[in-house]
Amino acid sequence: MTPFFRILPLFAALCLIAVLFPAFSANAETRVLDEIRVDRGSAGSEIAVTFHVPLRHVTHVPAVSGDVLQIQMRPVGAAQAGATSGLSDDREVLHWKPSVAVPLREVSFEADAPGGPLLILRFTRRVAFKVKGARDLRGIVVTLPVAGKPAAKNTPASPAAAPKAKTTPKGTAPKGTTKVTMALPPVPEERLTALMTEAETSMTEGDYRRAIQLYTKLVQYPDHKHTEKAQEHLGLARERKGQLAHAKAEYESYLRRYPKGEGTERVRQRLAGLLTAAAKPKDKLRRGKREQIAADDVRWDVYGSLSEFYRRDESFTELDGKITNQSALTSDLDVTARGRSDAYDAHARLSAGHTANFLSGSDSDTRVSTLYLDVLDKRREVSGRLGRQSRNTGGVLGRFDGGLVSYQVNPEIKLNAVGGFPVQSSSDDGINSDRHFYGLSADLGPFAEFWEFNVFAINQVADGFADRRAVGGEARYSHPDMSVFSLIDYDILFMELNNLLMVGTYTFPDKATLNMSLTHQKSPVLTTSNALQGQTVGSLAALENLFSEDAIRDMAVDRTATNTSLTLGASHPLNTKFQISGDFTVSHLSDTETSGGVAGTPDTGAEYFYSTQLLGTNLIKEGDIAILGLRFSDTSTSDTVSFTVNTRYPGTENLRINPRLRVDYQKRSEGGGRRITLRPSLRLNYRWERTLNFELESGGEWSSDKASGTDERTLGYFVNAGVRFDF
């Protein structure tokens, strides 16, 4: 039985859990965290946290090292002006199984944090890190740099003994020389060490294609301390990949170049083994089948978390008395299973939840936000993912039930085919077959080391109507000092520009940064289904009984506004403990037309947002963090000034204390009046025996709302307490 079929029982078990297990979490169509991926990059171990919505990296503390990393984020596009508009207020957590190389314990996201959304990574020990936004704005990448290795003792033979670089005709075996297409210029030793580390990790994980790429690149550079080992392992990688003729040539090249190297005898034995195997009769080769099956055995790793929290929220007013706003028990289950072999890499994931509401008239809610099986065939360079999943590139607009198939044509070209049924809410208990989509895309690059591209075409159908038909692409430039991401999405059904986005960041030598984002996008995304807004019917088929198809498309355009926004920001380290950041945003949301019995909405005009923050770390105790923020909003309905304080203090090794405060002063444009709001809170987190996390958060809110000679005062409190078990 192949590893692919061995994982199917686990996937079936996850599906059964999702259907039968009643204790899962609240409505999550606005949840942010998607998944964690950890890879070995050229600069070290890369932790990639992906999002369901676009977010940009503003700044982070501490700057270079710590056991807790706190990253300030901002939404991109239509939601950016509102800072947390459309995001869930619930604190989200993804668990990770720590290792020696990557001591990551968990990743959490707090949309309601004072001063704006926060992404927080917790490690089991102090680590050095580098932080940057993902190239497509749908995540964050945290690199844990690798330390350099001592130089090799063996010195290569004289340059005259080294083989001359030459190319080999396609389809023929090389004869005694390494296949080199071009000589590469010298690079820093740190870069060579990082490439070598990534290559060794690829070998360990059975990714021989990637290992061959990296070792080939290493032997193309002028002689360095890793050249000998890279040459030997290039032959080994080709041998394990099944490229025996190429492996023979690499071993022979090694022996000529290092006739007295410390690995010379080892390489001679491997070369002799290849020659002996080639000389054996074919029927004896069949005896290796059992050994091949053993080599394909899956190495399993299963981890996740199970949590349960109770939240209660009450308020008191002179007019209404005591009001219970929320009383609910929320449970979450997130489990991931990974299986790896020399030929396959597979993983299955389930993220699901349930909220039991105790208020009369409130319904309980069950959701399944993620449930998929993902399999990579390393030898054929084909991968596939089937189930409920999220994708935010290639024209796909988020969560869907369906499949994605990818084929790596060569190192610079990957082709993707995707199809399925859009998921409007994670609470959907089945597949909505009334709306489906399919599309093709290609990932291109990297070219010239820093450039990558994506092009796509996608078609969506709803109730038999053409719903969305778009073409577009992405361009990414990722240099250590500068990154630029741009996206264009053009709907050829409506002949309208759906989305134009450009985001750029520049980092100065002193670690100061400048960033810019420009968006011009439809809000919501332009589809024929937008015509249903404000109507009494729930499908396009029913709407066709009232209006013609052309009228329905015109109504879809009338229901869709256009949001244009520009953000400029900067951050600068003041010293080893403090840094300052700030940004300015101007945005405009167009009006919508009145049609089909639905009233239009007015133009907002230009709205302005200003914010600045002072961030400090290690102020009282090693590992503490403090953020002071000031924000001013000048919108069409009100002017608001907000002052925020957000601190984190390591009480003991296992106890974290998080006092927070937010003060808002709002002056309304229409009808006058003003509102003052004070929100203090305190969160305590205690970890016991590395598997149990106990959390208690409590806070209050006091507000005074003066309008038309009245002064309405509100006093409230909330408590959120629970436990999470990591396994």
N, C-alpha and C positions, 0 to 999 in steps of 0.2 A: 504494500500500500504506500503510495507516495505521500510526502508531507502535506500536500494540498488536501488530500482526503482525510488525513489524520486530524486536521484542525476543524473539519466540518462538525464533528460531535460537540466540540466546545462552542462553536458558533450557534448550533441548535440549542444548546443549554442556555446561552445568553438570551436568545429569543424567548425561550420559555420563561426565564426569570422576568423579562420585561413585560410579559403578558400576565403572569400570575402574582408576582410580588407586589403587594399593595402599598408598601411604605417608601414612596419616592417623592420628588420636590416640586416646587411651584412652577407656575406658567413661566416658560423660559424663552419665548420667542425674542425677548430683548436681552438675553444673557450674552455676555461678551466672550468668555473663555471658551476656546474650542478644544485644543489639545497641546501636549508638549511633545516635541521631538528633540532628540539628542543625537548629534552627529559629530564626527571628527572632521573639523575643517582644517584648512592650511595653517591657521594660527592657533589651533588648539581644539578643545571640546566646545562645541557650539550648542547652546540651549535655545531652541526656537519655540516660542510660545505663540500660537496662532489664535486669531480673534474671528468672531463672526461679523464684526463691524470694523470699518477702517478707523484706526487711531494713530496719531503721530506722537513720537517721542519728544518731550519738551526738555526735561533734564532728569538727573537722578542723584541720589545720595545713598551711601558715601560715593566719592568720586572714583576710587580705584580698587578698594578692597573692603571686606567686612563679612559677617555671617548673615546679615540681612541687607538686601538691596531694595530700595524704594524708588520706583520710577514714576515720574509725573507724566500723565498722558493727556491728550486732547482729542476729541472726536474730529473727524475730517468731513467736510462737505456740509450738507444741509443742517446737521446737528451741531456743528462746531461752535456756533454762536451761543448756543444754550448750554454748552459745557457738558451736561449730563442728559440732555434731552433724549428721550427714548431708551435710556439704559435702565436696567433693573436696579432697584435699590438694595437687593440682596447681596450679601458678601459671597463671592464665588471662590471656590477652592478646587485646584487640581493637585492630586498627590503624585509624587514621583518616588521611585525606589532608589535611595542613595547608593552610590558606589565610591570606590577610592578615587577614581578619576573625576567623577561628577557627583559631589556630595550634596546634591539638591534634594531637599525634603518636600517642599510644596511651593505652589504658586497660587497667589490669591489676588483677587481684583475687587476694589472698593469704589464703586461709581459715586457714592454719596460722600466721599471723603472731603473734608473742608479744603477748599482751594482747588478742587478738581479731582478727576479719577486717578487712582493709584494702582499700579501693578507692583506686587511685593513678592520677592523671591527669598525664601529662607533656606539656608544651608546648614549642614551639621557641623561645620567648622568654618573658620575664616578663610576666604579665598580671594584671589585677585581676579578682576573681571574688566571687560570692556563691553560697552552697551551701544547698540545702534538699532534703529528702526528697521523692520523688515522691508525688503525692496518693494513690496506691493502694498505696504501700509496695513496689512492684515496680521500684524504680529510684531514681536520684538525679538532681537537676537542678542544673547548674552554669551560672550566668548570667555572661557577660562583658559588663559594662555598657558602654553606648555613651557617647561623649563628646558634650557639647552642641555645637550649631552656632551660628554667628554670626547675629544677627538680620537679617531681610530689610531691604533698603534702602527698598523701596516702602511707603508708608503707605496703608491703605485709604481709600476715600471716606468721607465723613461718615456717621454712623449713620443719618441720615435717608434716605440713598441706598441703604442695604442693604435687601434684600427681606424682607418679613415671612414668618415661618415658617408654612407651612400644609401640610396633608396632601393627597395626590392620590388620588382614587378608584382602586381596584384595576382594572387593565386599561386605564387611560387614560394618555395621555402628559402629563407635567407641562408647564405653560405658563409658562416664564420664571422659575420659582422653584425653589430647591433643596428637595427633599423632606425636611422636618424634622418629626419627630413630637413632639419635646420639646426645650426649651432645657436645656442642661447647665450646672451650676455651674462656676465657675473651678477650675482644677487647677494644680499647680506646673509651671513651665516644663520641668523635667526630664521630667515625664510626657508633655507635648506633644511634646517632641523624640523621645522613645522611640517614641511612636505614629507619628510621621512617618517615622522610620527603618524601622519595621516595614512601613509602607505602601509605601515605596519599594522595599523588598526584595521584597514580594509582587508589585509591578508587574514588577520585573526577572525574577522566576521565573515570571511568567505566571499567578499566582494572582489573577485579577481580582476574583473574588467577595470574597476577603478584603480586597483593596485598596479596593474600594467601601465595605465595612463601616467600615474605618479612616478613609478620607477623609471619609465622611459624618459620623462621630463628631467629627472634627477641626473641620469647619465648623460644628458645632453649639455648640462652646464660644464664649465671648465672644472678640472679636477678639484675635488673638495673632500672633506673628511668622511662623507657618506657614499662616495662614488663606488668603492669596492663592494660594500654591502648591497647597495642599490642594484649593481650589475648582477650579483649572485641571486638576489631575490626576484629580479626581473625574469630570470630563467625559471625560477621556482613557480612564480605566478603563472607564467605561460604553460608550464607543465601541468599545474592543477586545473587550468582552464581547458586543458585538452589540446593545446596548440603545441604538439610534441616537436614538430620540425623547427618551429621558432624557438622553443625551449633549448633544443640541441645547439642552435646557433648562438644563443646567449651564453650557454655554458662554455662553448668553445671560445667565444670572445673573452670571457672572464679568464680562462686559462692562459690565453696569449698575453693578456694585459697584466695579470698577477700570477706569474709562473711560480712564485714562492710566497704567495699570500697565506694568511692563517686559515683561509677557507679553501685552499687549493685542493687538498685531499678530499674534502667533503664534496666539492663540485665535481671532481673526477669520478667519484662513486656515483653521483647522480647521473652524470653523462653516461657512464658505463651501464647503469640501470636502464636508461632510455634505449641504448643500442641493443642490449640484451632483449628487452621487451619487444623491440621491432623485429628481432630475428626469430622469435618464438612462433610456432604454428598458430593459426587463428583459433583452432579449437581449444587451445589452452587459455586463450584470452577469456573464454566464457567462464573460467573458474573464478574470475574476479567479480562476478555479479554479486555474490554475497557481501564481499568487501565494499562494493559500490553502495549497496543498500545500507550497510552500516554507516558509511560516510554521509548518507543522506538523513540519518536519524536527527530528529528535531530536538534542539536544546530549548527547553521551555522556561519562560519567566512570566509569572502571573502576579499582578499587584493592583492595588486600588484603595478605595476608602468607602466607608459607610458612616453616615452621620445622621443625627437627629437633633432638631432644635425646636424650642417652643418660643414664640414671640407673642407679647401682649402689648397693646398700645391703647392708652386711654387719654381723654382730654376733658376739660371742665370749662364751661362758660356760664355766665350769669343767666343768659337767655335759655340755653338748652340743658344746663346741668351736666351730669356725668354722661359721657358717650364712650363706649368701647368701640374703637375703630378696627382693632384686629385682635383675634385670639385664634392661633393656629399652630399646629404641630407639623413641621416640615422635615422630611427625610430625603436623603440623597444616597444613591449608589453609583459609584464610578469604578469600573473594573476593566483592566486591559490585560490581554494575554498575548505574549509574543513567542513565536517559535522560529528558530533559525537553524539552518543546515548549510552544507556547502552549496546546495543547488537552489534552495528556496529561503525566502524570508517572509513570514506571514504574521499578521496580528489581527486580533478581533477586539472590539471595544464596545462597551455598553455604558451609556450615561443616561440615567433615568431617575424619576422621582415622583413624589406624591405629597400633597398638602391636604391635611385634614382641617377644615375650617369649623370652628365651634360656635360661630355666630349664627343666630337664626336667620334663615333666608340666604345663607352663603353656601355655595356648592364646593365640595372637595374637588381636587384637580389632580389628575395623573398625567405624566408626560414621559415621552421617550425622545430625547433630543439627539442621541447618537446610538446607532446600532449597526455595525458594519463588519465585514470580513475583508481584509486586504492581503493580497498575495503577490509576491514578486518572484518571478522565475529569473534567477541571476544569469543563467546560461543563455537563455533566449532573449534577455533584455525586455521582457514583457511583464507588465504589472496590471492588476485589476482590483477594483474596490466595489463591493456590492452591499447595498443596504441603505439605511438612513445616515446621511453624511452632509457635510457642508463644503462648498467650493466657492471661492470668490475671485476666480480668474477665468480666462477663456470665455467670458460672457455670461457665466453662471452667476446667479444673484443670491446665493446663500444655501439654505438647507433644502434637500430634496431626497426623495426615495428613488433609488435607481442605481445605475452603474457607471463606472469610469474605467476605461481601458487605455493604457499608455504603452508605446513602443519606442525604445531608445534606438533610433536608426544608427546614430554614431554619437560621439561625445558632444557634438554641437546641435543635434537635431533630435527632438522628441515629439512624436505625434500622439494626440489625445482624441479619443472619441467619448462623448458623454451623452447620457439620455436618462430621462426619468420624469418624476412627477413632483412639482414644487410643493413644499410643505409650508402652509400658511402659519401653523401653530404647532409647537411640539406636543400639544395636547391632542392633536388629531390621532384617533385610535385606528386609523386605517389609511390605505392609499387613496388619494383623491384622483381618480382616473379621468375626471372631467377636464383636467388641464395637464398637458405634458409638453416636454421640450426635448430637443436633440441638437447636438452641435459638434463641430470639429475645431481643433485648435492645434497650434504648433509652438513649442518652446524652442527658441533659437539662441545659441550662444553657450558659453561666453565667447565673445570675439574681442580681440585686442585686450584680453584679460579682464576688462571692466564692463563690457557692454553685453546686455541680454535683452531679448525681445520675445514678445508673444503676439500671435495673430489669431483671430478667431472668427467664426461665423456660427450663428445660433438661430434656431427657429422655435417658437413656442405657440401652441394651439390651445384654445380654451373653448369648450362647448362647440367645437367644430369651426370656430372663428380663428383666423390668424391673429394671434394675440401680441406677439413680439417677433420681429425679424431684424436682427442686428448684425453688423460687422464692426470690427475694430481691432485694437491692439494695445500693447503696453511696451514701453521702452524704459530700461533701467540702466543707470550708470552708477557703479559702485566702486569708488576709489576710497582708500583709507581716509583721505582728507575731505572728500566731497561725494555726496550721493544725490541723484536726481531720479525721480520716478514720474512718468507721465502715462496717462490713459486716455483713450478716445473710444467712445461707444456711439455708433451712428445707427439709427433705426431706419432701414430702407423701406419699411412698410409705411411709415408716416412721413419719411423724408425729413426727419428731425434729429438734431444732435441731442442725444440722451445724456451724455456725460463727457465732460472735458475736465481733466484733473492734472495738475502739475505740483509736485512737492520737491523741495530741494533743501539740503543742509550742507553747510561748510564748516569745518572744524579748523581752528587756528592752532599753531604750534603750542600755545599756552593753554590749550583745551577750551578756550572760548568758542562759542558756536553762534552761527547765524542760520535762521531757517525761514522758509517762505512756503506758503501753500496757496494755490489759486484753484478755485472750483467754479464750474458753470454746469449745473446739472438739473435735470427734471426732478421735481419733488411732488409725488412719488415717481419712480421710474415709469416712463411712458409705456403703457400697454393698453390694448383695447378694453381690458377688464376695468380700467379706471372709470369707464362710463357708468359702472354700477354704483358709484358713490352717490348717496342721497336718493337712490331709487328704492322703490318698494319691492322689487323683485331681486332674486339672488343669483341669477345666471344670465349669461348673454343670450342663450336660447329663448328665455322668457322675455327678455328685453326686446328681442327682434319682433315679438308680437305687437309691440307698441311703436317701434321706430324702424326705419330702414337701416341697412348696413352702413351706408355712407353717413347717415345721421348719427349712428352709434359711434363711429370713428371720430366724427367732429366733436361729440360730447366727451369722448376720452381726452381729446386735446384740451377742451374747455376746463375739464376737472384737474388738469395738471399744471402746476405752477413751475416757475424756473427760479432756482436759487443761485445767486452769484456771490462769492465771498473771496476776500483776500486777507491773509494773515501774515504778519511779519513778526518775528521773534528773535530773541537773543538770550544767551546765558554766559556768565563769566565767573570763573573762580576768583575769589578775593584773596584767599590764603588756603592753608591746609584744612581749615575747619569750616569756612563759609564760602558760599557762592550765591550769586544773585541772578535772577532770570525775569524776563518780562515779555509780553507780546501785545500786539494791537491787531484787532480784527474789524473789518467793515463788511457788512453783508446786506443783501437786498433780496427780498422774496417778492416775486411779481404777483399781480392779481390773477384771478381766474374768472372766466366768463359765466354769465347766467345763461343756462340752456336746459332743455329737457325737464323743466319744472324745478330745477335745482339752482338756488341762488349762488352767485359768485362770491369770491372773497376779495377784500381790498388789498391793494399794494401796501407793503409795510414801509416803503421808503428806505433810505439808508439807515442802518442801525450800527452803533459803534460799541466796541468792547475793549477795555484796557485792563491789564492785570500785571502785577509784579509780585515776586516772592523772594524771600531771604531764607536760604536753606543752610542749616548747620548740623554738624555731626561731631561726636566725641566731646560734647561741651561739659557734661558733668561726670559721665562715666563712659568708658570705652564701649562703643556700639550704640550709644543713644543718637536719636535723630529729632530735629525740631524744624518745623516749617512755619514761617509767618507769611501770610498772604493778604494782598489788598486788591480788590477788583471793583471796577466801575462799569456799569452798563447803561447805555443811552439808547433806549428802544422807542418804538412808536407808541407804546402804552405807558412806560414808566422809566424813571431813572433810579438805579439801585446801586448802593455802595455796600460791599461785603468785606468784613475783616475776619480772617480765619487763623486758627492756631491748631497745629496737628503735631503731636509729639509721641515718640516711642522710647520707652526706657526699659533696659534689661534689668529687672529687679534681681533675679538670680539666673543661673544657667538655664533653668526651665521655665521661668516666669517672665512674661512680657506685660508691660503696663502701657496703655495707650490713652492718655487724656486728650480730649479734643474740644474745640470751642468754635462756634460760628456766630457772628453778629451781622444782621442785615438791616439796612435802612432803605426803605423804598418810598419814593414819591411818585404818585400816579399822575398821568397827564390829563386824563379825562375825569371830570368831577372833583378834582383835587383830592385831598386826603393823603395820609401817609401811614406806613406800617413799620413798626420796629419789632424784630424777632431776635431772641437770644436762645441758642441751642448748645448747652454743655453736655458732654457725654464722657464715659469712661469704659474702656474695654480691658479685660484681663484675660490672658491666655496662659494656660499651664499645661505643659507636656509631661506625661508620666510614662516611664518605661519605653519611650520611643515609639509607642504604638497608639497611645490614647492622648487626645487633646481635649481639654476642658476649657470652655469659653463662656464668659459672662460679660454682657454689655448692657449698660443701663444709662439712660440719659433723660433730659427733660427739655421742654420748650415753653418759653413764655413769650407772648406777643401782645402788642397793643396796636389796634387798628382804628385810627381816627378818620372819620368821613362824615360830612354833613352834620357836624355838631355832636356826633356820638363817639364814644370811645369803647369799643368792644375788646375785652381782654380775655385771653385764652391761656390756660395752664394745662400742660400735659406731661406725660411720661411714657417711656417704653422700657421693656425688659426683653432681652434676647439671650437665652441660655441653652447650652447643649453640649454634646460630646461627639467627637469624630474618631473612628477607629481606622487606623492605617494598617494595611496588610500587604 
